[in-house]
Amino acid sequence: MHWISHLTLLAQVSAEDISIELARLQRNFQFLSYGFAAAWIVLTIYVLMIVGREGRLKREIANLKAMLEERQKK
């Protein structure tokens, strides 16, 4: 009985309805793709910022160690 109702519903769908639904799905997929691209761009920028900060901190630590060794020699 359940499949009969599906067939009845399918018989009521026109080709225009199907093309409209396909266009809607394609538009939604396009927005989804834009969202994923934006998320990856934001993530990449964030990771690059973290890597840059790590490099600056390593240089600062090395400078502080050098200053500490210089003070201990005096």
Biopython code that builds the backbone (N, CA, C, O; Angstrom):
import numpy as np
from Bio.PDB.StructureBuilder import StructureBuilder

atoms = [
    (1, "MET", "N", (0.818, -1.190, 0.000)),
    (1, "MET", "CA", (0.000, 0.000, 0.000)),
    (1, "MET", "C", (0.866, 1.260, 0.000)),
    (1, "MET", "O", (0.506, 2.265, -0.612)),
    (2, "HIS", "N", (1.988, 1.203, 0.677)),
    (2, "HIS", "CA", (2.862, 2.362, 0.803)),
    (2, "HIS", "C", (3.462, 2.759, -0.541)),
    (2, "HIS", "O", (3.545, 3.948, -0.850)),
    (3, "TRP", "N", (3.871, 1.804, -1.328)),
    (3, "TRP", "CA", (4.485, 2.116, -2.625)),
    (3, "TRP", "C", (3.478, 2.668, -3.614)),
    (3, "TRP", "O", (3.855, 3.389, -4.538)),
    (4, "ILE", "N", (2.225, 2.349, -3.444)),
    (4, "ILE", "CA", (1.182, 2.876, -4.330)),
    (4, "ILE", "C", (1.048, 4.387, -4.136)),
    (4, "ILE", "O", (0.878, 5.125, -5.106)),
    (5, "SER", "N", (1.123, 4.841, -2.904)),
    (5, "SER", "CA", (1.032, 6.280, -2.652)),
    (5, "SER", "C", (2.230, 7.004, -3.249)),
    (5, "SER", "O", (2.094, 8.134, -3.718)),
    (6, "HIS", "N", (3.405, 6.370, -3.240)),
    (6, "HIS", "CA", (4.588, 6.968, -3.862)),
    (6, "HIS", "C", (4.416, 7.062, -5.373)),
    (6, "HIS", "O", (4.793, 8.065, -5.979)),
    (7, "LEU", "N", (3.858, 6.042, -5.973)),
    (7, "LEU", "CA", (3.623, 6.075, -7.413)),
    (7, "LEU", "C", (2.605, 7.146, -7.790)),
    (7, "LEU", "O", (2.760, 7.825, -8.805)),
    (8, "THR", "N", (1.593, 7.294, -6.993)),
    (8, "THR", "CA", (0.586, 8.327, -7.230)),
    (8, "THR", "C", (1.206, 9.709, -7.136)),
    (8, "THR", "O", (0.930, 10.580, -7.962)),
    (9, "LEU", "N", (2.033, 9.906, -6.140)),
    (9, "LEU", "CA", (2.708, 11.184, -5.972)),
    (9, "LEU", "C", (3.664, 11.439, -7.124)),
    (9, "LEU", "O", (3.729, 12.560, -7.630)),
    (10, "LEU", "N", (4.394, 10.445, -7.541)),
    (10, "LEU", "CA", (5.337, 10.574, -8.649)),
    (10, "LEU", "C", (4.625, 10.910, -9.951)),
    (10, "LEU", "O", (5.160, 11.653, -10.775)),
    (11, "ALA", "N", (3.427, 10.374, -10.146)),
    (11, "ALA", "CA", (2.652, 10.643, -11.356)),
    (11, "ALA", "C", (2.181, 12.092, -11.400)),
    (11, "ALA", "O", (1.907, 12.615, -12.480)),
    (12, "GLN", "N", (2.082, 12.740, -10.262)),
    (12, "GLN", "CA", (1.622, 14.121, -10.204)),
    (12, "GLN", "C", (2.731, 15.130, -10.443)),
    (12, "GLN", "O", (2.450, 16.316, -10.619)),
    (13, "VAL", "N", (3.980, 14.694, -10.454)),
    (13, "VAL", "CA", (5.119, 15.589, -10.617)),
    (13, "VAL", "C", (5.366, 15.814, -12.099)),
    (13, "VAL", "O", (5.431, 14.869, -12.884)),
    (14, "SER", "N", (5.503, 17.085, -12.470)),
    (14, "SER", "CA", (5.747, 17.401, -13.881)),
    (14, "SER", "C", (7.239, 17.564, -14.135)),
    (14, "SER", "O", (8.033, 17.642, -13.197)),
    (15, "ALA", "N", (7.608, 17.614, -15.384)),
    (15, "ALA", "CA", (9.008, 17.805, -15.758)),
    (15, "ALA", "C", (9.496, 19.172, -15.298)),
    (15, "ALA", "O", (10.658, 19.340, -14.931)),
    (16, "GLU", "N", (8.585, 20.151, -15.324)),
    (16, "GLU", "CA", (8.957, 21.500, -14.871)),
    (16, "GLU", "C", (9.263, 21.498, -13.377)),
    (16, "GLU", "O", (10.199, 22.164, -12.934)),
    (17, "ASP", "N", (8.476, 20.751, -12.595)),
    (17, "ASP", "CA", (8.742, 20.645, -11.159)),
    (17, "ASP", "C", (10.111, 20.022, -10.899)),
    (17, "ASP", "O", (10.847, 20.450, -10.010)),
    (18, "ILE", "N", (10.427, 19.020, -11.681)),
    (18, "ILE", "CA", (11.726, 18.355, -11.519)),
    (18, "ILE", "C", (12.859, 19.307, -11.873)),
    (18, "ILE", "O", (13.858, 19.353, -11.156)),
    (19, "SER", "N", (12.734, 20.063, -12.952)),
    (19, "SER", "CA", (13.796, 20.992, -13.335)),
    (19, "SER", "C", (13.939, 22.112, -12.310)),
    (19, "SER", "O", (15.052, 22.563, -12.041)),
    (20, "ILE", "N", (12.815, 22.571, -11.731)),
    (20, "ILE", "CA", (12.889, 23.600, -10.687)),
    (20, "ILE", "C", (13.604, 23.050, -9.459)),
    (20, "ILE", "O", (14.431, 23.737, -8.860)),
    (21, "GLU", "N", (13.287, 21.821, -9.087)),
    (21, "GLU", "CA", (13.933, 21.197, -7.922)),
    (21, "GLU", "C", (15.425, 20.987, -8.175)),
    (21, "GLU", "O", (16.240, 21.192, -7.276)),
    (22, "LEU", "N", (15.784, 20.584, -9.381)),
    (22, "LEU", "CA", (17.206, 20.410, -9.707)),
    (22, "LEU", "C", (17.950, 21.735, -9.639)),
    (22, "LEU", "O", (19.074, 21.786, -9.141)),
    (23, "ALA", "N", (17.342, 22.804, -10.131)),
    (23, "ALA", "CA", (17.969, 24.128, -10.070)),
    (23, "ALA", "C", (18.163, 24.559, -8.616)),
    (23, "ALA", "O", (19.195, 25.130, -8.265)),
    (24, "ARG", "N", (17.171, 24.283, -7.781)),
    (24, "ARG", "CA", (17.282, 24.637, -6.361)),
    (24, "ARG", "C", (18.402, 23.859, -5.687)),
    (24, "ARG", "O", (19.177, 24.409, -4.905)),
    (25, "LEU", "N", (18.474, 22.579, -6.000)),
    (25, "LEU", "CA", (19.536, 21.750, -5.419)),
    (25, "LEU", "C", (20.915, 22.199, -5.881)),
    (25, "LEU", "O", (21.860, 22.209, -5.094)),
    (26, "GLN", "N", (21.036, 22.569, -7.151)),
    (26, "GLN", "CA", (22.321, 23.044, -7.666)),
    (26, "GLN", "C", (22.722, 24.350, -6.987)),
    (26, "GLN", "O", (23.891, 24.545, -6.656)),
    (27, "ARG", "N", (21.757, 25.246, -6.780)),
    (27, "ARG", "CA", (22.046, 26.514, -6.110)),
    (27, "ARG", "C", (22.484, 26.256, -4.666)),
    (27, "ARG", "O", (23.436, 26.869, -4.182)),
    (28, "ASN", "N", (21.786, 25.348, -3.985)),
    (28, "ASN", "CA", (22.159, 25.016, -2.615)),
    (28, "ASN", "C", (23.551, 24.397, -2.560)),
    (28, "ASN", "O", (24.330, 24.691, -1.653)),
    (29, "PHE", "N", (23.860, 23.543, -3.525)),
    (29, "PHE", "CA", (25.194, 22.931, -3.566)),
    (29, "PHE", "C", (26.258, 23.993, -3.812)),
    (29, "PHE", "O", (27.353, 23.926, -3.254)),
    (30, "GLN", "N", (25.932, 24.966, -4.643)),
    (30, "GLN", "CA", (26.876, 26.049, -4.912)),
    (30, "GLN", "C", (27.155, 26.838, -3.626)),
    (30, "GLN", "O", (28.308, 27.142, -3.324)),
    (31, "PHE", "N", (26.106, 27.166, -2.875)),
    (31, "PHE", "CA", (26.305, 27.883, -1.614)),
    (31, "PHE", "C", (27.076, 27.035, -0.611)),
    (31, "PHE", "O", (27.903, 27.560, 0.135)),
    (32, "LEU", "N", (26.819, 25.747, -0.585)),
    (32, "LEU", "CA", (27.561, 24.850, 0.288)),
    (32, "LEU", "C", (29.041, 24.842, -0.081)),
    (32, "LEU", "O", (29.908, 24.866, 0.792)),
    (33, "SER", "N", (29.318, 24.808, -1.373)),
    (33, "SER", "CA", (30.709, 24.838, -1.836)),
    (33, "SER", "C", (31.386, 26.142, -1.440)),
    (33, "SER", "O", (32.540, 26.137, -1.011)),
    (34, "TYR", "N", (30.673, 27.266, -1.581)),
    (34, "TYR", "CA", (31.231, 28.554, -1.155)),
    (34, "TYR", "C", (31.516, 28.547, 0.346)),
    (34, "TYR", "O", (32.535, 29.072, 0.794)),
    (35, "GLY", "N", (30.621, 27.958, 1.104)),
    (35, "GLY", "CA", (30.828, 27.894, 2.549)),
    (35, "GLY", "C", (32.054, 27.072, 2.919)),
    (35, "GLY", "O", (32.842, 27.474, 3.775)),
    (36, "PHE", "N", (32.214, 25.918, 2.273)),
    (36, "PHE", "CA", (33.400, 25.095, 2.534)),
    (36, "PHE", "C", (34.677, 25.821, 2.120)),
    (36, "PHE", "O", (35.680, 25.764, 2.830)),
    (37, "ALA", "N", (34.644, 26.502, 0.977)),
    (37, "ALA", "CA", (35.824, 27.241, 0.523)),
    (37, "ALA", "C", (36.170, 28.345, 1.521)),
    (37, "ALA", "O", (37.339, 28.536, 1.857)),
    (38, "ALA", "N", (35.167, 29.064, 1.990)),
    (38, "ALA", "CA", (35.413, 30.126, 2.965)),
    (38, "ALA", "C", (35.979, 29.555, 4.266)),
    (38, "ALA", "O", (36.888, 30.137, 4.857)),
    (39, "ALA", "N", (35.450, 28.431, 4.706)),
    (39, "ALA", "CA", (35.952, 27.806, 5.933)),
    (39, "ALA", "C", (37.411, 27.396, 5.780)),
    (39, "ALA", "O", (38.207, 27.604, 6.695)),
    (40, "TRP", "N", (37.772, 26.820, 4.642)),
    (40, "TRP", "CA", (39.162, 26.423, 4.411)),
    (40, "TRP", "C", (40.081, 27.639, 4.329)),
    (40, "TRP", "O", (41.210, 27.594, 4.817)),
    (41, "ILE", "N", (39.612, 28.714, 3.720)),
    (41, "ILE", "CA", (40.428, 29.929, 3.642)),
    (41, "ILE", "C", (40.669, 30.491, 5.031)),
    (41, "ILE", "O", (41.796, 30.854, 5.368)),
    (42, "VAL", "N", (39.617, 30.566, 5.840)),
    (42, "VAL", "CA", (39.757, 31.070, 7.211)),
    (42, "VAL", "C", (40.696, 30.172, 8.005)),
    (42, "VAL", "O", (41.559, 30.672, 8.727)),
    (43, "LEU", "N", (40.546, 28.862, 7.887)),
    (43, "LEU", "CA", (41.410, 27.926, 8.603)),
    (43, "LEU", "C", (42.870, 28.069, 8.171)),
    (43, "LEU", "O", (43.772, 28.038, 9.007)),
    (44, "THR", "N", (43.100, 28.225, 6.873)),
    (44, "THR", "CA", (44.465, 28.389, 6.363)),
    (44, "THR", "C", (45.098, 29.665, 6.896)),
    (44, "THR", "O", (46.255, 29.659, 7.316)),
    (45, "ILE", "N", (44.347, 30.755, 6.881)),
    (45, "ILE", "CA", (44.865, 32.024, 7.402)),
    (45, "ILE", "C", (45.180, 31.890, 8.886)),
    (45, "ILE", "O", (46.215, 32.372, 9.346)),
    (46, "TYR", "N", (44.301, 31.243, 9.631)),
    (46, "TYR", "CA", (44.529, 31.052, 11.066)),
    (46, "TYR", "C", (45.794, 30.237, 11.319)),
    (46, "TYR", "O", (46.606, 30.597, 12.172)),
    (47, "VAL", "N", (45.962, 29.150, 10.587)),
    (47, "VAL", "CA", (47.158, 28.313, 10.777)),
    (47, "VAL", "C", (48.422, 29.096, 10.423)),
    (47, "VAL", "O", (49.427, 28.990, 11.125)),
    (48, "LEU", "N", (48.383, 29.874, 9.351)),
    (48, "LEU", "CA", (49.549, 30.679, 8.988)),
    (48, "LEU", "C", (49.866, 31.724, 10.050)),
    (48, "LEU", "O", (51.035, 31.999, 10.321)),
    (49, "MET", "N", (48.836, 32.304, 10.650)),
    (49, "MET", "CA", (49.056, 33.263, 11.735)),
    (49, "MET", "C", (49.701, 32.576, 12.937)),
    (49, "MET", "O", (50.609, 33.133, 13.552)),
    (50, "ILE", "N", (49.245, 31.387, 13.271)),
    (50, "ILE", "CA", (49.812, 30.643, 14.410)),
    (50, "ILE", "C", (51.274, 30.289, 14.140)),
    (50, "ILE", "O", (52.121, 30.392, 15.028)),
    (51, "VAL", "N", (51.562, 29.869, 12.904)),
    (51, "VAL", "CA", (52.950, 29.531, 12.549)),
    (51, "VAL", "C", (53.836, 30.772, 12.663)),
    (51, "VAL", "O", (54.962, 30.690, 13.154)),
    (52, "GLY", "N", (53.330, 31.914, 12.213)),
    (52, "GLY", "CA", (54.089, 33.159, 12.325)),
    (52, "GLY", "C", (54.355, 33.535, 13.772)),
    (52, "GLY", "O", (55.463, 33.944, 14.118)),
    (53, "ARG", "N", (53.343, 33.399, 14.617)),
    (53, "ARG", "CA", (53.522, 33.695, 16.041)),
    (53, "ARG", "C", (54.534, 32.756, 16.672)),
    (53, "ARG", "O", (55.343, 33.174, 17.501)),
    (54, "GLU", "N", (54.492, 31.488, 16.284)),
    (54, "GLU", "CA", (55.448, 30.520, 16.827)),
    (54, "GLU", "C", (56.874, 30.923, 16.470)),
    (54, "GLU", "O", (57.773, 30.852, 17.308)),
    (55, "GLY", "N", (57.076, 31.345, 15.231)),
    (55, "GLY", "CA", (58.410, 31.771, 14.822)),
    (55, "GLY", "C", (58.887, 32.985, 15.605)),
    (55, "GLY", "O", (60.040, 33.046, 16.031)),
    (56, "ARG", "N", (57.985, 33.958, 15.791)),
    (56, "ARG", "CA", (58.361, 35.148, 16.578)),
    (56, "ARG", "C", (58.674, 34.780, 18.016)),
    (56, "ARG", "O", (59.627, 35.302, 18.594)),
    (57, "LEU", "N", (57.882, 33.882, 18.605)),
    (57, "LEU", "CA", (58.140, 33.467, 19.982)),
    (57, "LEU", "C", (59.463, 32.719, 20.115)),
    (57, "LEU", "O", (60.188, 32.902, 21.093)),
    (58, "LYS", "N", (59.776, 31.877, 19.132)),
    (58, "LYS", "CA", (61.059, 31.159, 19.173)),
    (58, "LYS", "C", (62.225, 32.136, 19.110)),
    (58, "LYS", "O", (63.214, 31.977, 19.825)),
    (59, "ARG", "N", (62.106, 33.165, 18.239)),
    (59, "ARG", "CA", (63.177, 34.176, 18.157)),
    (59, "ARG", "C", (63.281, 34.956, 19.464)),
    (59, "ARG", "O", (64.382, 35.244, 19.932)),
    (60, "GLU", "N", (62.153, 35.293, 20.045)),
    (60, "GLU", "CA", (62.163, 36.041, 21.302)),
    (60, "GLU", "C", (62.771, 35.202, 22.426)),
    (60, "GLU", "O", (63.533, 35.719, 23.243)),
    (61, "ILE", "N", (62.443, 33.933, 22.471)),
    (61, "ILE", "CA", (63.034, 33.043, 23.494)),
    (61, "ILE", "C", (64.539, 32.943, 23.295)),
    (61, "ILE", "O", (65.301, 32.987, 24.261)),
    (62, "ALA", "N", (64.967, 32.809, 22.050)),
    (62, "ALA", "CA", (66.409, 32.729, 21.781)),
    (62, "ALA", "C", (67.094, 34.024, 22.211)),
    (62, "ALA", "O", (68.180, 33.982, 22.790)),
    (63, "ASN", "N", (66.479, 35.168, 21.937)),
    (63, "ASN", "CA", (67.069, 36.454, 22.364)),
    (63, "ASN", "C", (67.124, 36.562, 23.883)),
    (63, "ASN", "O", (68.119, 37.026, 24.441)),
    (64, "LEU", "N", (66.056, 36.133, 24.549)),
    (64, "LEU", "CA", (66.047, 36.188, 26.012)),
    (64, "LEU", "C", (67.095, 35.260, 26.613)),
    (64, "LEU", "O", (67.733, 35.611, 27.606)),
    (65, "LYS", "N", (67.282, 34.072, 26.021)),
    (65, "LYS", "CA", (68.324, 33.156, 26.497)),
    (65, "LYS", "C", (69.701, 33.781, 26.309)),
    (65, "LYS", "O", (70.567, 33.667, 27.177)),
    (66, "ALA", "N", (69.895, 34.439, 25.174)),
    (66, "ALA", "CA", (71.189, 35.092, 24.930)),
    (66, "ALA", "C", (71.418, 36.211, 25.938)),
    (66, "ALA", "O", (72.527, 36.364, 26.448)),
    (67, "MET", "N", (70.385, 36.991, 26.229)),
    (67, "MET", "CA", (70.521, 38.063, 27.214)),
    (67, "MET", "C", (70.814, 37.493, 28.598)),
    (67, "MET", "O", (71.624, 38.050, 29.339)),
    (68, "LEU", "N", (70.162, 36.390, 28.951)),
    (68, "LEU", "CA", (70.383, 35.766, 30.257)),
    (68, "LEU", "C", (71.811, 35.248, 30.368)),
    (68, "LEU", "O", (72.452, 35.416, 31.406)),
    (69, "GLU", "N", (72.315, 34.618, 29.308)),
    (69, "GLU", "CA", (73.691, 34.117, 29.330)),
    (69, "GLU", "C", (74.680, 35.267, 29.423)),
    (69, "GLU", "O", (75.711, 35.145, 30.084)),
    (70, "GLU", "N", (74.375, 36.389, 28.767)),
    (70, "GLU", "CA", (75.246, 37.548, 28.804)),
    (70, "GLU", "C", (75.297, 38.122, 30.221)),
    (70, "GLU", "O", (76.363, 38.515, 30.694)),
    (71, "ARG", "N", (74.168, 38.168, 30.883)),
    (71, "ARG", "CA", (74.116, 38.695, 32.262)),
    (71, "ARG", "C", (74.845, 37.773, 33.233)),
    (71, "ARG", "O", (75.493, 38.233, 34.174)),
    (72, "GLN", "N", (74.734, 36.485, 33.000)),
    (72, "GLN", "CA", (75.384, 35.538, 33.902)),
    (72, "GLN", "C", (76.910, 35.583, 33.747)),
    (72, "GLN", "O", (77.628, 35.256, 34.692)),
    (73, "LYS", "N", (77.410, 35.976, 32.589)),
    (73, "LYS", "CA", (78.849, 36.067, 32.358)),
    (73, "LYS", "C", (79.454, 37.275, 33.073)),
    (73, "LYS", "O", (80.644, 37.263, 33.385)),
    (74, "LYS", "N", (78.681, 38.292, 33.332)),
    (74, "LYS", "CA", (79.210, 39.524, 33.956)),
    (74, "LYS", "C", (79.402, 39.358, 35.413)),
    (74, "LYS", "O", (79.837, 40.291, 36.088)),
]
sb = StructureBuilder()
sb.init_structure("model")
sb.init_model(0)
sb.init_chain("A")
sb.init_seg("    ")
for serial, (resi, resn, name, xyz) in enumerate(atoms, 1):
    if name == "N":
        sb.init_residue(resn, " ", resi, " ")
    sb.init_atom(name, np.array(xyz, "f"), 0.0, 1.0, " ", f" {name:<3s}", serial, name[0])
structure = sb.get_structure()
